[in-house]
């Protein structure tokens, strides 16, 4: 069995980046945002319930977010970060990188303005196509709310540009914290307009756009402090912009295929009974916690590093980075997925049940969560695998895979939703996430770019063994504390706290003892934190 290297190899150019530290920084600040998001969702569930107004707002919020993932986070980062990193660590250095950023901004900004204007004018037709199950007042409310939230797409796309610059400079703090500003803006809307119904829905929609303004303000200031103050240029198709377009267009189509599946899911959700959109939203909120904290953090942290090794013709170094990221991803993601599946009902009841969100609403949402988290490890692994393509400027292959997965997703939706309703849609999402993950890995493996080596496979097996022991403990504690989960909010929170505590008490000590984690990396991280704490004292 191949032995795992104790430390990550040095980067070929520029400042070396410690993967555990970078992931911890991004993940920790993302966790702050997720906590604010949970506070927002907990308050929203009690004020809005699973009502028609709640469903209308959630669709209005989902649509710009879908395009955000298309233009802002996925395709844009896949094209911009590797090209900016190459210029930053090349002969031209910062000046070359800054000029490239200004050229991209000059083309991006008017394109986003035009795109937003077209959709604002055509919003009634767009909502009618996507939310075909909505009629009358619910339909027109959705149109009005989407018109308010849609400018968020333009703002968050600019945030992605500045985030890409800062991440390439290994300055992760501002970009990781920025999403918290959106959650705080929406939380403020709920606090100041707590009446529920359409009034609160309008306040939330305004909060979305205000949150986008706050995010771009923070990132602009952070970039300026890092020495990158971008100027507006006249739009021109320079060689750098043409190279960016050649890379980003296939990634956009690939992300577009995935987002089409999101629109298809929305189409089916809006044709299901009132409350279905809300149930899926609250379930996905818990599902997104480990995905955002672990998966997105790892993907953001390793893309510049993998790009740097690939640019230095060091494929082994790039593969080691991905191997370490996969180990860390599974170490944290497997217990999260297993715990969410076992404790879905108590967690949903403790967090969202109350006010206008009934016990039956919590029961259905818990069942949806238990289904979709089965695909969580695959979602996280995709965040680790795809940088292997993007760092080599290969955005075409993920497009082809996305097309195949889309076809399967559509077929599964038509097959599973009629008999199983909302649960069938959740199952289709989980199945397709695993299909996407497996195919992408097989392709990288066949090309010799990344493979699961013996040390990594051994550690994942040991993590699964520790996870099995944790599941047994969770079932025991869940049965013993069943009266708590049917009691008051305080009793439910105590029960959930006992569940989480017992799971942590079993999994991490056991995985440490049986060798399911890289002890050297963990010790190094603890030493750094200890030293930092001593310095602060």
N, C-alpha and C positions, 0 to 999 in steps of 0.2 A: 504494500500500500504506500502510495506516495505521501511523504510527510508535508505538512502544510508549512509554508514560510511563516516565521514568527513576526515579521514586519513587512509592511508594504514597500515595494521598491521605490527608490527615489524617482521623482519626476524628472524627465529629461531636460526641461527648461523651466525657469520660473520658480516660484515658491512652492515647496512640497506641501501636499495636503494630506492630513491624517483623516482617513475615511470615517473612523469611529467618532472623532471629534466633530468633523463637519456634519455628519449625520445627526449627532447629538444636538448640535446648535440648531440646525434646520428643524429637526423633529421636535425639540423642546419648544421653540417658538411657534411651530405649527400647532403644538398641543395647546398653547395659550389661546390661539385662534379657535381651535376646536372646542375648548371649554366655553369661550364666549359664544360660540355657535350653539352649544348645548343649552346654555342659559337662554338664548334667544328662542330655540325650539321649545324648551320647557314652558316658557311664558306664552309663546304663541299657541301651543296646544291647548292651554287652559283658557286663553282669551278667545281664540277662533274656533277651537274644536275641529271636527272633521266635517266642516260645513261647506256649502256651495261657494261662499266668499273665500274660504281658505283654499279650496281647490283652484279657484280662479287665480288667486295670487300666486300659488305655487306653479301653475302653468306659466304665468307671466314672468316669474323668476327663472323658470327652467329654460325658456327659449333663449334669452341673451346668454345664459350660462352655457348652453349647448354651443352656440357660436363662439363663445369665449374659448371653450376647449378646442374648437376647430381652428380659430385664427390665433388666439393668444398664447395658450400654454403649450399645446402639443406641437403643431406644425411650425409655429414661429420659433420655439426653442430648439426644435430639431434642426432647423436651418441656420438660425442665427448664432447660437452658442459655439458650434464647432468652427464656423468661419471667423467669428470674432476672436476666438482663442488662438487660431492659427496666426492671425495678424498681430495679436497682442504679444505672442511669444516668438514672432518672426523678426526679421531685420528691422521692419518699420516700428515695432514696439507700440507704445500707447498712441502715438500720433496716427499711425496707420489704422489702429482699431477705432479711434475716435472718428476719423474721416469716414470709415466704412459705416459706422453707426449713424452718422448724420445723413449719409446718402440713403440708407434704408429708411430712416425716419421721414425724409423728404418725399418718398414714394408712398410710404405706409399711411401717413396722416390724411392726405386727400382721398386715398382709396377708402379708408374707413368712414370718412365724412359722407362720401357718396353712397356707400353701402347702407349706412344708417338712415340716410334720407330716403332712399328707395323703400326700405322696409317700413319706415314710419308712415309713408303714404299708402303702402299696400298692406298695412297691418290687418284690416278686416278680412281680406282674402287669405292671408297667411294663417291667421288664427282659425278660420273656417276649415282650412285644409288639415291643420295639425290637431285641433281640438274639435273634431267633427261631431262629437257627442254633446257638445254644449249648444244650447239654444236660448233664445230670449234674453232676459236680463243677465244670465250667467255668461252668455257669449259676449255681450257688449261690455260687461265689466272686465272680462279677460282682455278684450281689445284695448280698452282704456288703460288698464294697468300695464300691459305690455308696452304700450307707447311711452309710458313713464320710465319703465325699467330698461328699455332697449339701448339708450345711450351708454349704459354700463359697459356694453361691448367695446365701444371706442376707447373708453377710459382704461379698461383692463388690458386691452391690447397694447396700449402705450406702457402700462405697468410691466408687461412682459418684456418689452424692449429694454427698459432700465434694469429689470431683474436679471436678464441675460448678461448685461454688462457687469453688474455687481457680482453675480455668481462666477463669472469667468475670472474676476479679480479675487476670488475666494472670500468675498465679503457677503456672507449669507444672511446677516441679521435682519436688515431692513426688509429684504424681499420675503423672508420667512414670516415676519411680523405683520406685513401689510394686510393680509386677509382678515386679521383681527379687527381692523378699522371698519370693514364692511359689517361684521357682526355687531360691533358696538353701535354703529349708525342704526341698524335695524332694531337692535335691542332698545335704543333710545326711542324709536318710533312706537314700540309696544308700550313703553313706560308712560309716554306722554299722551298716547291715544289708546287707552285700554278698554274701549267700549265694545270692541268686536265688530263683526259684520263688515260692510263696505267701507266705513270710515277708517277702521284700522287697516284694511287692505290697501287703501290709498296711501296711508302714512307709511306702511312698509315699502310700497313701491318707490316712494320718494326717498326713503332711507337707502334703498339700493343704489340709486344714482349718487346720492351724497357720499355714500361709502366709497364709490369709485373715485370721486374727486379727492377725497382724503388719501386714498392709496397712491394716486399719481403724484400728489404733493409730497408725500413721504419719500417715495422712490426718487423723485427729481432732486430733492435735497440731499439724499444719501449719495447719489451719483456725483453731485457737485462737490460734496466733501471728499469723495474719492478721487477728485481731480478730473472728472469727466463732465464737462459742461457743454452740452450739445447745442449747436446753432441750427436754425432753420435754413435749409438750402432750397434752391429751385429744383423741383423734381426732374431728375435726369436718369436715363438708363445707362449708368456707368458700368464698367466691367464688373465691379464688385456687386452692384445691384443685380446684374444679369446672372452672376454666379449664385447669388442668394435666391433668385427666382427659380433657377434651374433645380436647386436643392429643395426649396420649400414647396413648390407646386406639387410634386408627388406626395410629400408629407401631408399637404392640405387635402389632397384627394383621399389619402389613407385615413386621415382623421375624419374627413367628410363621410367616408363609408361608415365609420363607427358612429358618428353623430346622426346619420340617417337612421341607424338602428335605435338611437335615443328618441328620435322623432316618431318612429314606428311604435316604440313603447308608449310614448305620450298619446299617440292616436288610440291605442287599445285602452290605456288607462282612462281616457276621457269617455269611453263608451261603456265602462264598467259603472256600477252604482256609485252614487255620491259618497265621497269619503275615500275612494280608492287612491286618488292622487295623494291625499294626506297620509294614508297608511304607508304607501311606498316611500314618501318623503321622510317620515319619522324613522322607519326601519333603515333606510339608506343612511340616515344621519349617523347611526351607531356603526353601520358597516363602513362608512367613510372615515371614521376616527382612526383605526389602524392603517387604513389605506393612505390617508393623508400624512399621518405622523411617521409611518415607516416607509411605505412605498414611494410616495412623492419625494420625501426627504432623501432617500437613497438615490433615486433617479436623478435628482437635481445635483447631488454631491458628486456622483461618479461620471456624469457626462463630460465635464471639462477635463477630468483626469484621464478617462479612456481616450478622449480626442487627442490629448497631449501625447500619450504613448503611441497611438496609431500614427500621428504625425511624425514621430521620431522613429518609425519603422520598428517598433518593439511590441509585436502582437502578444508575446508572453506576458509582458507587464500589464497590458490591457486586460488579458484573460484573468490574471491574478486579482485585479481590482474587482472584476465582476464576480469572481468566486467568493471573495471576502464579502461583497455586498449580498450575495445569495445566502451565505451562511448567517449573516446578521439579520437578513430579512426573515428567514424561516425561524430563527431563534425567537424573534419577537412576534411574528405573525401567527405561527401555529397555535400557541396558547391563546392568543386573542380570538382566533376563529373558533376554536373548540369551546372556549368559555362563552362566547356570544351565542353559539348554537344551543348550549345546555341551559344558559340562564336568560334566554331571550325574553320569555314572558315576565319574570320578575324585574328585569332591567327596564323594559318598556313601561310596566306599571309604576315603578318607582319614579321614573323620570317624567313621564308624560301624562299619566292618568290624573284627572282632577278637573274641576271646573266643567267646561263643555266637552271634555275628552273622557268618554265613559269607560267602564271596565271592559265592555264588549269591544270598543275601539282598540283598547290596549291588547286584548287577546288576539285580535286579527293581526295587528301590527307585529306582535311578537312572533306569530307563525311566519309572517313574511320575512322577518329578520333571520329566523332560524334557517330558512331556505337560502337566502342570498349569500349568507356568510360562508356557505360551502364553497363558493368561488373566490373567497378572499385571498387565500394563498396564491392562486393563479394571477389575480390582479396585481399583487405586489411583485411577483416574479417577473411579470411583463415589464414593470418599471426598471427592473435590473437587466433584463435581456435586451430591450430595444436600444439602449445606448450603444450596444455592439454593432447595430446597423447604422445609427445616426452618426456615430463618430467616424465611420467610413464613407459618409455622405451617400449611403444607400438607403434612400427613403422609398424606393420603388417596391422592394420586397415586402415591407409591412403593408403596403397598399394592396398587393395581390392577396395576402393572407386576410386582410380586413374584408375584402370582397367576398372571399369564401365564407368567412365567419358570418358576414351579413346575410348571405343566402341561407345558411343554416339557422340563423336567428329568426328570420322571417318564417321559415318552415316550422320551427318549434313554436313560435307564437300562434300560428294558425292551428297547430296540432294540440297544444297544451292549454291554451286559454279557454276555448269553449267548455271543456269538461271541468277544469280546475280553477277557472276565473283568475283572480289576482295571484293565487299561488302558482298557477301555471306560468304566468309571466315571470315571476321571480325565479322559477326553476330554469326557464330558458336563458335568463341572464347568467346564472351560475354555470350552466353547461357550456355556453359559448365562451366564457372567460377561460375555462380550462382548455378548450379547443384552440383558442388563440395562443395561449402560453405554450402548449405542447408543440404546435407547428413551428412557431418562431424558434424555440430551442433546438428542434431537430435540424432546422436549416443552418443555424450557427454552428451546431456540432458537426455537420457534414462539411462545412467550409473550413473547419479547424480553428475557428475563432474563439469558441468557448465550449467547454464540456464539463460535466459534473465529474470531478476526479474522486479518487478513493477516499481521501480525507473528508471531502465535502459530503459525499453520500453517507459515510459512517456517522458524521455528526447529525445529519438530518434524521437518520434512523433513530439515533439516541434521543433526539428532540421529540420524535413521535412517541417513543416509549414513555418519556416523562409526561408528555401530553395525555397519554392514556391513563396514567396514574392520577393526573389532575382531574380528568373527567370523572373518574370513580369517586374522588373526594367531593366534587361539585354535586353529583347526584345525591350523595349521602347528606351533605349539608342542606341541599335544597329540600329534601324530604323532611329532615329534622326541623327546619324552620318554616315549613309551609304555612302555619298560622300567621307568621309575620307578614308574608306576602299578600295576605288577604286583609290586612289591617289598615291602619292610618298611614299617611305619608311618612311619618317618622318611623313607624314599624317597618315599612317597606324599605326605607333607606338603610335601616339597621341590618335587615336581612341581606340586602345587596352587598353592603359592606362586609358582612361575614362571608358571603360567597366569594367575593373578590379576594379577601384576605386569605381564605383557605386555599384558593387556587394558586396564588402567588407563593404561599408557604410550602406547597408541594412541588410545583413545577421548577422554579429556579434553583433551589437547593439540589434537587434530584438531577437536573440537567448538568449542573456543575460537577456533581460527584461522579456521574457516569461518563463525563467527557463529551457533552453535547455542545460545548461552546469553546471559543478561543480564549483560554484563560489569560494568556499574555496580553491580549488586547484589552480585556476587561480590567486587569490589574493596572495596566498603563493608564487607562481612563480614570480609574479611581485615584491613582497617584496624582494625576494632573488636577483633578477636582480638589483633592486634599490640599495640594500645594496652593491652589487658587484660594481656597478657604482660609489657609494660614496667612497668605498675603493680605487678604481682605481684613482679617482680624488685626 
